[in-house]
Amino acid sequence: MYAIVGYLRVKPQMSASALRLIRCHRRLSTGGTSVNNRPLPWKDLRKIAKVTGAVVFGGCVFITYEVFSLKRAITVDTSAILQEKHKSYIYLTHAMNREQESLASGLTNKTRKELHKAARKFLEISSRVLLRPLDEHLSHLDADPHEYALWVLLKKTCSADQAVRQQAMQDLAQSHHWQDYQYQTAAQVIDQRTTVGLARIPNVDLRFFLPPPVLPHKDDDISIEDSLRQLLASLPQSEVDKCVQYFTSMALRESSQSLASQRGGLWCFGGNGLPYAQSLTSTPSEKVETFCLQALVQHSKVPSHCDHIVANGGLQLLQRVYQLRRDSPKIQRNIVRIIGNLALNDSLHTAIVQSGWVSALAEMIQSPHIMQASHAARALANLDRDAVSEKYQDGVYILHPQCRTNQPIKADILFVHGLLGAAFKTWRQKDCDTTSEVKAAGIQEDYTECWPKSWLAADCPNLRILSVEYDTHLSDWNAKCPVENQRKSLAYRSQELLRKLKDAGVGDRPVVWVAHSMGGLLVKKMLLDASKDPDLDALIKNTKGIMFYSVPHHGTFMAEYSVNVRYLLFPSIEVRELCKDSPALRDLHENFLNIAKEREYKILSFAESLPTNVGPMLKILVVPSQSAELGIGDLIQVNVDHLSICKPENKDSMIYKQSLQFIQDALGGQRMKYEGFN
């Protein structure tokens, strides 16, 4: 004897008479122990089952199946049917004895009656639960408490009341007693809004999400690399700047062989401003894929190009690359970065969800790695229109809260990195020594990749913590695009980031800025520009404080050094703007002081006192205390170098304690602490 189990899933748009099977597996077992999955032949399946009815509720379709003819003699395990009547499985015991096959005609009607009985009971209970008011008691129904509780929660997730459906999602996610089949039922039933909402609940069970659909067969002769090139070639070259056009053309003409012959690195569109590959490994095709994906990142920033990416199968292709490159965090981040950009367009949400991206994002947001989790958090927040009104443009990342929360957000903390910095690595904990003493003290075990997310979020849970990212370059050496320099000025960066921050809702609540190095000059320029724009008046009014880590308010000798020694650093616009006592820097400083004094901004500045290694043979004090002195607010000198000034050793370090205290004071002191900022 062996059991045949058919698992059938039907698309919501099918008619009651049409039999469209999305998935069907046969599990063959001997003695109920060994299992071997094989597709159930269509001709046999058609003889076993047909669709008899469906209960449709808010796009959720519940299908029952009628067994109407059998090829061989079968007996029905009625206890199994009654036990599993709420599940998506039908258990049939197949008789292999030829003598029993002769009984087929007599058993067929009995089989029908038993299956009809179980199916009608399932439909009766589910429909009564779904059609009754939410406040009506359902205890008298013939169902286990867990069964009807699941249906009630599923019904509530479709409620017109936002508070009701969001609470139902929380209850679903926190009910850890569900069985596998109940998760599978919920995964097939929940709508798009609920799927995204569940993915943004902390530590949600991943069984709530359907796996990505089976991708269509791809010609083995067409590589991922070629598929990415085909997608790039299908995109228009309009509405993108000349640099995007330039790098797109490079991606289209480069091959694995030509890249393998190169010795230098390739241009990196985004991230930390460094070349993405200083040297090529034995897998050049992966480098080409990365290069193509970075070109797609730029195209995905253009709304009209997003439609082209989806229409030309981009979501499915990216899903294929994502699954194949599980061992490449960088490629996966680039892909999710593209998905996050596509999710800025509400019209594409259905396509993104249906192509299986929610399950991938739900898994990635639970990653212990800050970069992976933050990219997924941004994409899911852009998809979650039920709970999130803001939109997070490319380069704006949520460090906290990355998931849905019941705590009200009372203020924003915005982190802005400096030259060669990044949204995450700039704000990591100070790198630990590898001495035995340090290891024995257990410091490395507590190391954090991002102290604003790990420490500040714990000490101030009612804050929204954002970190921005933009490209910076000390040198023109890697700027291969001939028009790239026009995008490097403080003025350009300021306008670009102000637009992104406005979309993210920065300015709608109290704001504290935290900046390192050139990031402080950018913050000053943004506030100066915002003071001249009536649409950004709220940002000026709601700015409560600014914290500067080694910001060269009066310039730095490093900029002059790079001008004189051209073989070491070819000066870019950013560095030339930092030259000591430059007219542009002086005007920015004086105009900002006027605004800060008028608005009575709280200011705290940190100054380095140790030289920084610049190259193998050079150590310089990048920002002397005279340049770090703003002229208002407090200045604290710290016995660290330029790179470590914004990287506290631990939560007990003076840098972190002073920073935390400043944020609390700027947001209202003891009153804010009482309201939950401590």
N, C-alpha and C positions, 0 to 999 in steps of 0.2 A: 504494500500500500504506500502511496506517496501523495502528498498534498500539492494541489495546484493553487497558487495564489495570484490573482490578477489585481493589479493596482492601476486604476483608470482615472485619468484627470481630463476634464472636459472644459473647453474654452467657454467663457461666459456668453459669447455672442451666438452660440449654436442653438438651433431650434430643437424642440422636444423630439422630433422625429429623426434628426440627423445624428449620426454616430461618429463623432470626431474624437479620436483618442490622441491625447498629447503624449501620454507615457504608459507603457504597459510592460510589466516584468513578470516572469514566471519563476517562482522559487521552488525548486525540486529538492525534497529532503527525504532521507531514509531514516525512519525511526524518529523523525522530528529533530535530528541532530545536525546533519550536514546539509549545506545549502549551496545550490548552484544556480545563479541567475542567468536566464536566457529569455529573449523576447518570445512572447506567445504568438504563434502564427495567426495572421489576420483571418484566414478562412475558418480556423477553429474558434477564434474569439467571436466571430460573427454568429456562430452557431450556439455560443454559450449565452451571450448577453445582448440586450438592446436597452436603450434608454426608455424608461417609462414615465419619468416625471422629474420635475425640478421645482425647488422652492427658491424663488428669486427675491433677494433682499438687499437693496442698495448695491447692486453689482456683484453680490455674492451668490453663487449658484451651488445648490446642493443636489447631487445627482444620485438616483437609485437605479439599480439595474435589475432587469427581469431575465431570469433564465428560462428560455422558451423551447429549446430543443437540445438534445444531447446526442453526440455521435456514438458514445459507448454507454454502457450501464454505469450509473453512479449511485452512490448512497450519500445522503446529506447528514453531516454532523450538526444536528439542530442545536445542540448545546453551544457549539462554537459560534453559530450564527447569532444566537441570543446574546452571547457574551460580547461579541464584536459588532453588534448592530449599529453602534454609533461610529464605527471606524470606516476607513476607506479601503478595507480589505474584504474579500469574499473567499471563504475557505471551502473547497470542494474536495471530497475524498474520492479518488479515482480507483475503480475496481479493475484489477488486472486479470482476474480469473475469467476465462472465456465463458464459464457456465453462468456467471453473473451478467455477462453482456446480453444474454438472451432475455434478461428481465428489463431491458431498457424501456420498452414501451409502457410497462406497468409502473415504472418508477418516475417517469418524466412528470406526470401530473402531480405526484406527491412532492417532487422537488420544487415545482413551481409554487405550490401552496405554501411550503415552508419558507421559501425565499420571499414570496409576496408578504407573508405575515411579518417577517423581520423588517422588510423595507417599509411597509405601511406604518409600523410602530415607530421607526426612525423618523419618517416624514411627519408623523403626528406630533411627536414630542418637539422636534426642532421647529416646526411651524407654529405650534402653540407658544413656545418661548419667544419666537421672533415677533409674533403678532400682538402679544399682550403688552399692556403698558409696563414701563420699567418698574413701577412701584408695586405691582401686583405679586402676591405670593405664589410661588410655583412649586411648593414643597409636595403637593399631592400628585405631581406628575410622575409617571413611571420612569424615573431616571435617577442615576446616582447623583449625589450633591455636586461632585466635581464636574459631571457632565453638563447639567443645566447651568452651573455657575460659569462654565466656559462660554456657553451660548449667550448668556446674559451679558457677559463682558464684551463678546464680539458684537452684540447688538448695540451696546453703549458706545463703542468706538465709531459707530456711524451716526451718533446723535447730532442734532443741529446745534446743541449747546456745547460750546467749546470746552467749558470747564468739565462737563460730564465726560466727553470723549477723551480728554487728556487724562483725567483721573482713571478712566477705564484702561488706558494704555499703561499707566503706572501699575495698576492692579494686575494686569496681564503679566507684565514683566517681573513682578515680585512674587508671582505664584509659582513656586519652584516644584510643586507636587504634580505638575502635569505629566502625563505619559507621552511617549514618543508620538503615538498616533494623534494625540490632542494638539501637539505642536504642529504636526503635519496638516491637520484640519485647519488650524488657525492660519498657517502659512498660505493655504489656498483660498481662504475666506477673506482675510483682511484686505482692505482697499489700499490704494496708493498712499493716501495721507497717513493711515495708520502704520503702514510699513516704514515710512520715513521716520515717523514719531518714535516707534519702537527702537529703531536703530540709534536714536539719540538719547536713549535711556541708559544710564551707566550699567555696565556689565550685564546687558540683556543677553538672554539665551539665544545663541545663533540659530537654533532650530526653528525660530519663528520666521526665518527667511528662506524662500525658495532658492535653490541653487541657480546659477545662471543657466539659461536654456542651452540646449545642445547647439553648438555652432554649426552652420552649414559646412558641408565637405569642401575643403579647399584643395586645389590642384597642388600636388606635392612639388611640382616643378616651380611653383611661385613661392619664393621665400617671404618671410616676414619683412625683410628689408625691402624687397621689391613691392610688396603690398603697401608699405608705408610711403614709398615713393609715388606709387600710383595715386594714393589718396592726396598727397601733396600736389601732384600735377593736376588734380581735378579742381583744386581750389583757385578762386580768382586772385589776381594780384592787385586788385584795386583796394582802396581803403586801408592799406597798410603802408607804413613808412618805408623809406628806401632800404633801410637796414633789414627789415623783414623780407623784402623782395630779394635782397642780396643773399641772405643766408638760405632762403628757400631754394634759390637757383643753385647754390653750392650743394645743398643736400640732394638735389635731383641729379647733379652730374658726378658727384663723388661715388666711388665704388669701394668695396672692401679692399681690393688690391691697391688702389691709389692711396687710400688712407694708411695701409700697412707700410707703404714706402716713406711716409712722412715721419719726421723725427720730432716735430714740435707738437704742441697741444692745439686744440680747436677752440673756437670761440664759444663761450657759454652765454646763452641768452639771459639767464636769470640766476638767482641764488646768491652765492657769496662773492660773485665778481671774479672768481678765479677760473682759469681754463679748466674745462671739465675733464681733460685727459692730458697730462703732461707727457705721457708716453703711452704707446699702444701695446696691448697685451697680445696673447696668442688668439684672442677671439675678436678680431676687428669688426665682425658683423654686429656684435653687440654695441660697439662704439658708433657704428653707422645708425643703428636703431635709436640710440640716445640722441644723436645729432638730428635725426628726422623728428623725433618727439619734441625736441626743443623748438624746432621750427613750427610744429603743430601748436605748441603752447602759445606762440605769438599770434598765429591765425585764430586761435580760440578766443582771443581777446576782442575780436571784431564780431559783433552780433550777427551780421549777415553771413559771415564765414562759418559760424557755428551751425547754421541751417545746412550749409553745404557739407560740412563734416558728417552730420547725422544722415543726411540724404544719401551720401555715398558710402554708407556702411561703416563709418568711423567708429561708432560705439561697439560694434561686433569685432572689428579689427583690434581695437584697443583692449577688448576683453581677452582676445586670443593672446596678444602680447603679454598682458598682465598675468595670465595663467602660465605661460611658457617661461616667463622671467621671474619666477617666484624667488630666485636666489639673487636678484638684483634690486636692492632697495631703491637705488637711484632711478632706475627705469620705472619702477612702480610709483615712485613719488611724482615723476614727470607725467605719468598717465593720469593719476588722480588729480594732479594740478589742472590738466586739460578738462577732466570731468567737472571740477569745481568751477572752471570758467564757463563751460557749457551750461551748468546749472544756474548761472546768472540769468538765463533766458527761461522764463516760466513756461513758454510754449514747448520746450524740449523736455520737461520733467517726465511726462508719460513715457517718452522714448527711453530716457535714462533708466527709469524704474523697470520697464518691461525688458530691457536688455540685461537685467540681472546685476546692476551695479550696487544696489542697496546692500545685498549680502556681502559683497566685497568691502564696501565702506564700513559696514557694521563690524566686520572682523578687524579692519585696519585701525579703526578708532580705539580699539581695545589694546593696541600694541603698546608695549612698555617704552618704545622709542618715541621721543617727543616729536621728531620730524614726521614720522609716519602718521602718528595720531593726529597731529595738527593739520596736515593736508586733508585727511579724511574728515576731520571736524568741520573744516571750512566748506567742503563739498556738501556735507549733510546739512549744514546750516543754510546754505543757499537753496537746498531742496525743500527745507522745512518751512513752508509758507504758512502753516497753521499756527506756529509758535514764534516765528522769527520774522520781524518786519524789516530788519536791516539786510543789506547784501554786502558780501565780503569780496571785493575785487582781488585780482591777482596781486599777491604780495602783502595782503593784510591777513594776519593769522590770529585766531582766538587761542590764547593760552589758558584762559579760564573765564567762564565755565565752558568746557568743550561739549558737554551734554546738557540735556534739559534739566532745569532745576526749579524747585519751588521757592527758593530764596529770591527776594527782590534784588535787582542790581541797582546800587545807589550811586556808583561813581565809576569812571573809566580811568585806567592807568595805561598810558601809551608809551611803549619802549621803541626808541629810534637809534639804530646802530650807526657806527661811523665808517671811515675808510676801511675797505676790505673786510667789513663786518658782515653779519647776517642776522636774520630774525631769531635764530636759536643759539648759534655757537657763541655770539658775543656775550650772551647772558648766562653762560654755563658757570658752574662752580669752578673756583681756581683749581687748576690741575694739581693732583696730589703727587707727592714724592713717592718713590718706589722703595724707600728705605724700609728695613725690617721694623724700625720703630713705628713708622706710620702704619704699616700693615698690622702690626700688633695692636695698635690703638683702634683699629677698625674703621678708620676714616674713609678708606676707599669703598667700603660697603655702603656708605651713606651718600656716595657721590651722586650729584644730580646734573643732568644735561641742561637744565634750565631752571635757575632758582626762582624766577618770577612765578613759574607754574607750580613748582614743588613747595616752595617756602611761603612766598607772598600770598598765594591763593589759600593756603592753610591758615595763615594768620589774619587774612582779610577776606573771608568767603563772600562777602557782599559786593566785591569788586568785579568788574569785567576787565580782564587784562589782555591787551592787544599788543602785538609786535609787528612792525612793518619791515619790509625788505625792499631794497632797491639796489641797482648795480652801481658800483664805484670802482674806480681804477686809479692806482698810483701812477700808472704808466700807459702810454699809447702803444706799447709794444704789441699787445694782443688785440687792440682795437682795429680789426681788419676792415671793418665797414668804413668807407671814406666819409660818410656823413654822421658817424656816431658822435663826434665831439659836440655837435649842437645839442645833444640830449644830456650833457653832463653838468651844466651849470646849476647853481643853487636855485636860480629862478625857475628853470624847467622842472627840477625835482619838486619844488614847493607847490607849483600848480598841479602837478600830477598827483601828489600825495593828498593835497587838500580835497581834490575831487573824490578820491577813493575813501578818505575818512568821512566825508559827508555822507556817502552811500552807506557806510557802516554805522551811521548814527552818532559819530563822535561830535560832541557839542550839545547833545540833547540832555546831558546830565553833567555833574561836576567832573572836571578833567585834571589829572596830574600828568605832566610830561616827564619822561626819564630818558636822557640822551647821553651818548658817549661820543667824544671827539667831534668829528665833523657833523655828527647827527645833531649836536647842540646848535650849530650854526643853521642847520636846516630847520630846526624847531623855531628859532628866532625869525627866520625868513617867512615861515608859514604863518606865524602869528602876525607878523607885519603885513603880509598880503591879506590875511583874513580881516584885519582892521580896516582895510579899504574896500571890502566887499560886503554890502548889506546882507547878502544871503548867508554870510558866515558870522554874523554879529553874535549869534548864540555861542559860538565857539570861543570868542573873545571874552564874553561875559562869564562863561562857565569854567574857564581856565582858573584853577585855584593855586597851582604851584608848579614849579619847574625844577628838576634836579639835574645838574650838569656834572658828568664824570670827565674830567680832563678835557674840557672844551677850549680850543684855542681862540678865545674871543678877540685877541689882538694878533693872531697869526702865529706861525711857528718857523723856527730856523730850518726845520726839516724840508720845507718847501723850497727855500733858497738853496739848500744843499743839493736837492735833486735837480735844480736848474743848472748849477755849476758843474756837477758831475754827471753828464748825460749818459755815460756808458753804464751807470748804475740804475738810474731812474729817468725815464723819459717823461717830462711833466705833462700831465693831463690838465684839463680845465679845473678840476677839483683842487689839485695841488697848487696851481697858480693862484687860485682864489685864497689860499691859506698863507700866502707870503706875508711876512711880518709887516704890519702897518700899511697894507694895501688899501687904496681909497675905497674900494667896494666894501671891504671888511669894516673899515672905520665908519662908513655911513650906516651899515647894517647895525653895528653896535650902538651908535648914538640914537638911532630911531627906535630900536628895541627898548633901550633904557627909558625913553619917554613913555612908551606904552606900559612897561612894567611898573614904573612909578605911579602912573595915573591909575592903573587898575589895582595897585597894591598886591601884586603877585608875591607869593612866598617863594624865596629862592634859596637853594642850597647847592654849593659847588664843592667838588672834591678835586684836589690837586695831587699829582704824582710827585715823588721826590727821588725816585731811582731811575737811572737811565735804562733804555730799552735796546735790546739787540736788533740792529738793522743790518742784515747781512752777516757774513761770517767774521768780519773784522771791524765792525763799527758799532759803537754804543753811544746813543745820544739821549738827552732829555727832550722828549718829543714836545711836550707842552709844559714849559716852566710855570711856576706858580704865578709869575707876573701876568702871563697870558691867560691863565685859568681864572684870574680874579675878574669878576664881572663888574664890580663896583657897587653892587647892592646885594643884600643877603649875606649869609654866612659862608666862609671858606674854610674847609678842613683839609689839611695836608696829611697824606697817608704815605707810609713807607713802602710803596709798591711802584711798579713801572707802569707804562701807559696802557699795556694790554691787560694788566691784572687789576686796574683801578675799579673796574665794574664787575669783577669776579670775586665775590666774598669766599673766604676759605670754608666757612660753615655758618650756621645760623647765629652762633655766638660771637661772630667777628664784629668789630666796630663798624665796618662799612655797612653790613646788613642792618644792624641795630639802628644806626643813624638814619639809614634810608627808610626803614619801616616807621620810625618815629616821625620823620618828616611827612610821609604820606598821610599818616593819621592826623597830624596837626593841620596839614593843609586842607584836609577834608572836614575839619570841624572839631578836632581835639577830643575831649572827653565825651562830648555829645555823640560823636560818631562811634566812639568805642562802645558806648552803651547800646547803640542800635545794631551792633553786631560786627564791627570792624576789628574786634579783638577776639 
